[in-house]
């Protein structure tokens, strides 16, 4: 009897990869453009070093990380003989992007007024974060075995519904005609399970029709044009590995208190998403996921990157979209080349957020629902408790935004308002870790 042919990369490329690609690609693309906007707009850093050193190096981290997750998916497929494996999504970590931009890179530039030294400090921070994640990979499987499923999925559910679904919902309300059209297409296809005419991928149809409507409304004078920040044309900025980070090492100490906890948060998050992927049917090795993330982060730092990567929590949603390994492969190439050629910012400035937001909303809602589907009913309260620290962080972010808009700071608050703000800081900061909680033990299994 002939032995079955082992799965190949081609067998892991599926039509649903196009839908999944739009979700993962847009998310990563937006992160890198936000980084450039913060550093130039808030701190006044020169665009040259951001666009041609920091962004290309950070894109290399996404390129390497997603290529490695494609390899990991192929390895899982060959080990199990399955061709329905979905690759683990990986990309730029959003919370630490804001934390590093506002707490490390920006302040370092204001203190030194030296863009090159600031870049070197940020590179050193990223490489240190990557090394910490590599070291933590050796205890990741043990942590995953000890913690109950409700503890691991609770924080993921909270982040999904609050950060992935809530904030994009605001973009829909801001441009309802465009956003609701795209949302209707996404819900019809992915929740209603209805195929679009000609089997057109739903994510592509949602973005294309939403964008078309947006520009029709703009031509009619019914909606304002998008702000265009990407003023430069395409320019090749091929990043090369260097030891520039060594010059930043003597200046690291003031920033370690911020950098190391955020690296640890990503470690815990990676353990969470590995459990989430296992629930969806793809039981990846926790150590391998953490090693890949740590290597991608270190590699990004060596090439000039200034933000760390993380395994994304969208695996179940990308699997439901029909994604295999093609969507991470396409994202790796698109983001990697985009960082080198400079077309990321140009695209983000011209795609209306309301047309893209429904994809992220579906991903957030799907992951939130999974936490309850995969958890025994007796543990629903544990999942619900995991929402509280994340809600506190949401209120904290909105409070800081309101204070900033009024030209005030937290130090200006007095009395009950000051005590309430302090409570939000204590409850909301580090929410990925504080959302974890011990519950009934489960039977240990391979990590």
C-alpha positions in Angstrom: 0.0 0.0 0.0 1.5 3.4 -1.1 2.3 5.8 1.7 0.3 9.1 1.6 2.2 12.0 0.1 3.2 14.4 3.0 1.6 17.9 2.8 3.5 20.5 0.9 3.5 24.3 1.1 1.2 24.3 -1.9 -1.3 22.2 -0.1 -1.5 24.9 2.6 -2.4 27.7 0.2 -6.1 28.2 0.1 -8.6 30.6 -1.4 -9.4 32.0 2.1 -5.8 33.2 2.4 -6.8 36.4 0.5 -9.4 37.3 3.1 -7.0 36.6 5.9 -4.2 38.5 4.2 -6.2 41.7 4.1 -6.8 41.5 7.9 -3.2 40.7 8.9 -1.6 43.0 6.3 -3.7 46.1 7.1 -3.0 45.6 10.8 0.8 45.5 10.4 0.8 48.2 7.8 -1.1 50.6 10.1 1.2 50.0 13.0 4.3 51.0 11.1 2.6 54.2 9.7 1.5 55.1 13.2 5.0 54.7 14.5 6.2 57.2 11.9 3.4 59.6 12.6 4.1 59.6 16.4 7.8 60.1 16.1 7.6 62.8 13.5 4.4 64.6 14.6 4.8 64.4 18.4 8.6 64.4 18.9 9.8 66.1 15.7 12.3 63.4 14.8 13.7 63.6 11.3 11.8 61.6 8.7 15.0 60.3 7.1 16.0 58.1 9.9 12.5 56.9 10.6 11.5 56.1 7.0 14.8 54.7 5.9 16.2 53.0 8.9 13.5 52.3 11.6 10.6 51.3 9.4 12.6 49.1 7.0 14.2 47.3 10.0 10.9 46.8 11.7 9.4 45.4 8.5 12.3 42.9 8.4 11.1 41.6 11.7 7.6 41.0 10.3 9.1 39.4 7.1 11.2 37.0 9.1 8.6 36.2 11.7 5.8 35.4 9.3 8.1 33.3 7.1 9.0 31.3 10.1 5.4 30.8 11.1 4.8 29.5 7.5 7.6 27.0 8.1 6.0 26.1 11.5 2.6 25.5 9.9 4.2 23.2 7.3 6.0 21.3 10.0 2.7 20.8 11.9 0.9 19.7 8.7 3.6 17.1 8.0 3.6 15.9 11.6 -0.2 15.4 11.7 -0.9 14.6 8.0 -3.4 17.4 7.9 -3.8 20.0 5.1 -6.3 22.3 7.0 -3.5 23.8 9.2 -3.6 27.6 9.6 -0.4 29.4 10.2 0.0 31.5 13.4 -0.3 35.2 12.5 2.6 37.4 13.7 3.2 41.1 13.5 4.0 44.4 15.2 2.9 44.5 18.9 0.5 47.5 19.3 0.7 48.2 23.1 4.5 48.2 23.1 4.7 50.2 20.0 2.9 53.1 21.8 4.8 52.4 25.0 8.2 52.4 23.3 7.4 55.4 21.1 6.1 57.6 23.9 8.2 56.2 26.7 11.6 55.3 25.1 12.2 56.6 21.6 10.6 60.0 21.9 12.0 60.9 25.4 15.5 59.6 24.3 15.4 62.0 21.3 14.2 64.9 23.4 17.0 64.2 26.0 19.8 63.8 23.4 18.7 65.7 20.4 20.6 63.1 18.5 18.5 61.0 16.1 21.2 58.5 15.5 21.9 57.8 19.1 18.1 57.5 19.8 17.9 55.0 17.0 20.8 53.0 18.5 19.2 53.0 22.0 15.9 51.8 20.5 17.7 49.0 18.6 19.4 47.9 21.8 16.0 47.8 23.6 14.5 45.7 20.9 17.4 43.2 20.9 17.2 42.9 24.7 13.4 42.3 24.5 14.0 39.6 21.9 16.7 37.9 24.0 14.3 37.9 27.0 11.6 36.2 24.9 14.0 33.6 23.7 15.0 32.8 27.3 11.4 32.7 28.3 10.6 30.1 25.6 12.1 27.4 27.7 9.5 27.9 30.5 6.6 28.7 28.2 5.3 25.1 27.9 5.3 24.7 31.7 3.3 27.9 32.2 0.8 26.7 29.6 0.3 23.4 31.3 -0.2 24.9 34.8 -2.7 27.5 33.9 -6.3 26.6 33.2 -7.8 27.3 29.8 -10.1 30.0 31.2 -7.1 31.9 32.6 -5.4 31.8 29.2 -8.4 32.7 27.0 -9.9 35.4 29.3 -7.2 38.0 28.6 -7.3 37.2 24.9 -11.1 37.6 24.8 -10.8 41.0 26.6 -8.2 42.3 24.3 -10.1 41.1 21.3 -13.5 42.7 22.1 -12.1 45.9 23.5 -9.0 46.8 21.4 -9.5 44.9 18.2 -13.3 45.3 17.9 -14.2 48.5 19.9 -11.7 51.0 18.5 -12.4 50.0 14.8 -16.2 50.4 15.6 -15.5 54.1 16.3 -14.1 54.4 12.8 -17.4 53.0 11.4 -19.5 55.5 13.3 -17.2 58.3 12.1 -18.1 57.4 8.4 -21.2 55.3 8.8 -22.2 54.9 5.1 -18.8 53.5 4.2 -18.3 51.5 7.4 -21.8 49.9 7.5 -21.5 48.9 3.8 -18.2 47.1 4.5 -19.5 45.6 7.8 -22.6 44.2 6.0 -20.4 42.4 3.5 -18.1 41.0 6.2 -21.0 39.8 8.4 -22.9 38.3 5.4 -19.9 36.3 4.3 -18.3 35.2 7.5 -21.2 35.1 10.0 -24.0 34.3 7.6 -21.8 31.9 5.6 -23.1 33.3 2.3 -20.8 33.3 -0.7 -20.5 36.5 -2.7 -21.2 36.4 -6.5 -18.4 34.9 -8.4 -16.8 33.7 -5.1 -15.2 37.1 -4.7 -13.3 37.2 -1.3 -15.4 39.0 1.2 -12.5 41.1 2.7 -11.5 42.2 -0.8 -15.1 43.1 -1.7 -15.6 45.0 1.6 -12.5 47.1 1.2 -12.9 47.7 -2.5 -16.6 48.7 -2.3 -16.2 50.7 0.9 -13.2 52.6 -0.6 -15.1 53.2 -3.9 -18.1 54.6 -2.0 -15.8 56.8 0.1 -14.3 58.4 -2.9 -17.7 58.9 -4.6 -18.9 60.7 -1.5 -15.7 62.7 -1.4 -16.2 63.7 -5.0 -19.7 64.8 -4.2 -18.5 66.9 -1.3 -20.2 64.7 1.3 -17.1 63.6 3.2 -13.7 65.2 3.7 -10.6 63.9 1.9 -8.2 61.7 3.9 -5.1 63.4 5.3 -2.1 62.6 3.3 1.1 62.3 5.3 3.1 60.2 2.9 4.5 63.0 0.8 7.5 61.2 -0.5 7.5 58.9 -3.5 8.9 55.4 -3.6 12.5 55.1 -2.4 14.5 51.9 -1.9 15.8 51.6 1.6 17.4 48.2 1.9 18.2 47.5 5.6 21.4 45.8 6.4 22.4 44.1 9.7 24.7 46.2 11.8 26.2 46.5 15.3 24.9 50.1 15.7 23.0 48.9 18.8 26.2 48.5 20.7 26.5 52.3 20.9 23.1 52.4 22.6 23.9 49.8 25.3 25.5 52.3 27.8 22.3 54.4 27.7 19.8 51.5 28.4 19.4 51.7 32.1 16.7 54.4 32.3 14.5 52.5 29.9 14.7 49.0 31.2 11.8 49.5 33.7 9.5 50.0 30.7 11.1 47.7 28.1 11.4 44.5 30.2 7.7 44.4 31.5 6.4 44.9 27.9 8.6 42.0 26.7 7.2 39.9 29.5 3.7 40.9 28.5 4.3 39.6 25.0 5.6 36.3 26.4 2.4 35.8 28.4 0.3 36.8 25.4 2.2 34.3 23.2 1.3 31.5 25.6 -2.3 32.7 25.5 -2.5 32.7 21.7 -0.9 29.3 21.5 -3.7 28.0 23.6 -6.3 29.8 21.5 -4.8 28.2 18.3 -5.0 24.8 20.0 -8.7 25.3 20.7 -9.2 26.2 17.0 -7.5 22.9 16.0 -3.8 23.8 15.5 -1.8 22.6 18.5 1.5 24.5 18.1 4.5 24.0 20.3 4.6 26.9 22.8 8.4 26.9 22.8 8.6 27.1 19.1 6.2 30.1 18.9 8.1 32.0 21.6 11.4 31.2 19.9 10.2 32.4 16.5 8.9 35.6 18.1 12.1 36.2 20.0 14.2 35.6 16.9 12.1 37.9 14.8 12.4 40.7 17.3 16.1 40.3 17.6 16.5 40.2 13.8 14.5 43.3 13.5 16.7 45.1 16.0 19.8 44.0 14.2 18.5 45.4 11.0 17.5 48.7 12.6 14.0 48.0 13.8 12.6 49.7 16.9 9.4 47.8 17.7 8.9 44.3 18.9 6.8 41.6 17.3 4.2 39.3 18.8 2.1 36.4 17.8 -1.3 37.9 17.0 -4.5 36.7 18.7 -6.5 36.4 15.5 -5.7 32.8 14.6 -9.3 31.4 15.1 -10.8 34.2 13.0 -8.2 33.7 10.2 -8.9 30.0 10.3 -12.7 30.6 9.9 -11.9 32.9 7.0 -10.3 29.9 5.3 -6.7 31.0 5.8 -3.9 28.4 5.5 -0.3 29.5 5.2 -0.6 31.8 2.2 -1.9 34.8 4.2 1.2 34.9 6.4 3.5 34.3 3.5 1.8 37.1 1.5 1.9 39.4 4.5 5.6 38.7 5.1 6.5 39.7 1.5 4.1 42.6 1.3 5.2 44.2 4.6 8.9 43.4 4.0 9.0 44.9 0.5 6.8 47.8 1.6 9.2 48.8 4.3 12.1 48.8 1.8 10.2 50.5 -1.1 8.2 53.0 1.0 4.7 52.2 -0.3 3.2 51.3 3.1 2.5 54.9 4.1 1.1 55.8 0.7 -1.5 53.0 0.9 -2.6 53.6 4.5 -3.1 57.3 3.7 -5.5 56.4 0.9 -7.5 53.5 2.3 -10.4 54.9 4.4 -10.3 53.4 7.9 -14.1 52.8 7.9 -13.7 50.4 4.9 -11.0 48.3 6.6 -12.3 48.4 10.2 -15.1 45.7 9.8 -12.4 43.1 9.2 -10.8 43.8 12.5 -14.3 43.9 14.2 -15.1 40.4 13.0 -11.7 39.1 14.2 -12.3 40.6 17.6 -15.8 39.3 18.0 -14.8 35.8 16.8 -12.0 35.5 19.3 -14.2 36.8 22.1 -16.8 34.1 21.3 -14.2 31.4 21.2 -13.2 32.0 24.8 -16.7 31.0 25.9 -17.2 28.2 23.4 -13.9 26.5 24.5 -14.4 27.1 28.3 -16.6 24.9 30.5 -19.7 26.8 31.7 -18.6 26.6 35.3 -15.6 28.8 34.4 -17.5 31.6 32.5 -17.1 33.8 35.6 -13.3 33.4 35.4 -13.4 34.6 31.7 -15.6 37.5 32.7 -13.2 38.6 35.5 -10.4 38.7 32.9 -12.3 41.6 31.2 -12.1 43.9 34.2 -8.4 45.0 34.0 -8.7 45.5 30.2 -11.7 47.7 30.7 -9.8 49.7 33.2 -7.0 50.2 30.6 -9.5 51.3 28.0 -11.0 53.9 30.4 -7.4 55.0 31.3 -6.5 55.5 27.6 -9.7 57.5 27.0 -9.0 59.6 30.1 -5.5 60.4 29.0 -6.9 61.4 25.6 -9.4 63.7 27.1 -6.9 65.3 29.4 -4.5 65.8 26.5 -7.2 67.4 24.5 -7.9 69.9 27.3 -4.2 70.6 27.7 -4.1 69.0 31.1 -2.1 66.1 32.7 -3.0 63.5 35.4 -1.0 65.6 37.8 -3.6 68.4 37.5 -6.3 66.1 38.9 -7.3 66.6 42.6 -9.6 64.9 45.1 -11.8 62.1 44.0 -10.8 62.5 40.4 -7.1 61.9 41.3 -7.9 58.9 43.4 -10.1 57.4 40.6 -7.3 58.0 38.0 -4.7 56.3 40.3 -7.0 53.3 40.7 -7.3 53.0 36.9 -3.5 53.1 36.6 -3.1 50.3 39.2 -5.9 48.1 37.7 -5.3 48.8 34.0 -1.5 48.8 33.5 -0.1 45.3 32.8 -3.6 44.0 32.1 -2.4 40.9 30.1 -0.7 39.7 33.3 -3.3 40.8 35.8 -6.1 39.3 33.8 -4.5 35.8 34.4 -6.0 33.9 37.3 -5.7 30.5 38.8 -8.6 28.1 38.5 -9.2 24.4 38.6 -6.2 22.5 37.2 -6.5 20.8 33.9 -4.8 17.6 32.8 -1.3 18.5 31.6 -0.5 18.0 28.0 2.3 18.7 25.7 3.0 22.4 25.2 
